Amino acid sequence: MTDFWIILTGSLVATCCSILGCFLILRRMALIGDAISHSVLPGIVIAFMVSGSRDSFIMLLGASVLGLVTVFLIQLFQQSGVQSDASIGVVFTALFAVGVVLVSLNLRQVDLDLDCVLYGEIAHVHWNTWTLGGTDMGPKAVWLLGFTLLVIVTLVSLFYKQFKLCAFDPLLAAAVGIPVALFHYLLMGLVSMATVSSFESVGAILVVGMLIIPASAAYLLTDRLGLMIVISVAIGIASTVLGYAAAYVLDASIAGCMVCAAAVLFILAFLLSPTHGLVARKLWRRMNQQSL
Amino acid sequence: MESFWSMLTDPNAQWILLGCMLLGLCSGVIGCFAYLRKQSLMGDTLAHAALPGICIAFMLSGTKSIGLFLVGAGIAGLLATFGIGWITRYSRIKSDAAMGIVLSSFFGLGIVLLTQIQHSNYGNQSGLDKFLFGQAASMIGSDVTIMLIVSLVIVAACTLLFKEFKLLSFDPGFAKGLGFPIALLDQLLMFFIVVSVVIGIQAVGVVLVAALLITPAVSARYWTDRLGVMVLLSGLFGALSGVVGTWLSSTTVSLPTGPVSVLAQTLLFGLSLLLGPRRGLLAKRLTHRKAKLVLQEEQRMRATVSGKGGVDA
């Protein structure tokens, strides 16, 4: 049963992140995902200090707010003339530092483990269960991630056309009257939500890996957005299963192994993709040369 | 203020103070070139990528020496830069996604190795995980000596190669035309970034080490348009925030040095953002208002002139 819950949690994280990752990759905002996953830390700590409980929904709210603040600050600094990657760097390191200081100052009250923040404790998922009316409903993390996935799938499928146009051609989207800024912040809000609900179980780094790596691999395998999302989710789930198996054999960090599995799958796609892979392009070039 | 003097006389705190100051200085200097080369987040990527290098160096040697960690992290950092280069050159993935991929997969590998080390019987492995968040208080004399040597070398190299790095930062094509070995200089700059990141990891940790490179450089950019002044200011900002961070964290128990230094740098950034002489928000607002007043004045004059003209006609 433990294996089942861990794989289910991992797959839910992978699914949430891979869907959003596709849009981040297309909008060249991969590193904003990285920034958000680090800067939600103070939001989580403040929400914990204010509410005094580890109630996941309050933390979700606090962290989503911080995620939006991050995006807002990054844009503010960019508009005042700072290079885009430098403004990302300034904002997320500052907010992460605030988070670390807050945790250190309130170490006795805050029951948050800093190591856990970075690489998570997915192995403990099944201990933290949710009981409703006396019956055991399964791990809390699964419910939280399930809720997040529901929100993501609902919003993305409702506004698929708008998200797609914003991802490929924001100018055209603005011209036909789509509120581009609104969808930008909506996407960022969803990324923050996904980050936070994955946070406790898998840590900040796995979130970044799952946001960027499966979507990038899918980007090499297809030219259609719908298919890209499906492939990305499949790669995410596959790396969860493979990673868990590897962690079982090696007796190592589960989250770390999942990211490594995703990286291996990405390398495979990078080499062997039928259209954009290294091998395919070499062969194609050689064939062209011969025909010449 | 009293606590400041008592810190200066405590020999243990002196080492930490010196270490943090040197670290701020040398990352501030090298960060300027990284910023102008538009490679600010490279420091972040390299810091994450250094983790597997550090773990492998520890597994092979069984000791925690900063010199060996430098070698391991340096090799891992170079592999990471090659990885980013390959991904962007041989596929249609953009550089930001390539950085994200390399960053998270190297860090994932590092975490796997770290847990392997924790689960197996390596002696003396305690404190290796301190590299994740950094612990300036654990720096000892020998660490600071290495930091001193490294930062002296970096600052000296930046002074000697100032002209070359300047040209590389602003116009690499022109530099190539003049016959400078661009690829070599580029690699050298990257190597310096790797080195300053590695000596920084021990003090401030993997995540925050990027701030040491980025924030002082961005703040210094607000005050000047000359590279020489910018490098000096950035080094100064870095050193100053290192001192402030050490001082504040020595006054309060359980206040970590690294994050406080980063916050001091962020404060300096905020001040620069507001007060910078030409780019700062305040200066921009003032220029705007002045222009508006001048325009209004002109319009009023024109209105009175044309009004009179109307009467005359």
Interface residues (C-beta under 8 A of the other chain):
Chain A: I25 R28 M29 A30 L31 G33 D34 H38 F77 S80 G81 V82 Q83 D85 A86 S87 I88 G89 V90 T93 A94 F96 A97 V98 V100 V101 S104 L105 L107 L114 D115 L118 Y119 I205 L206 V208 G209 L211 I212 I213 S216 Y219 L220 A247 L250 D251 A252 S253 A255 G256 C257 M258 V259 C260 A262 A263 F266 F270 H276 L278 R281
Chain B: Y35 K38 Q39 S40 L41 G43 D44 H48 I87 Y90 S91 R92 I93 K94 D96 A97 M99 G100 I101 L103 S104 S105 F107 G108 L109 G110 I111 V112 L113 L114 T115 Q116 H119 D129 L132 F133 V207 L208 A210 A211 L213 I214 T215 A217 V218 R221 T252 S254 L255 P256 G258 P259 V260 V262 L263 T266 F269 L273 R279 L281 K284
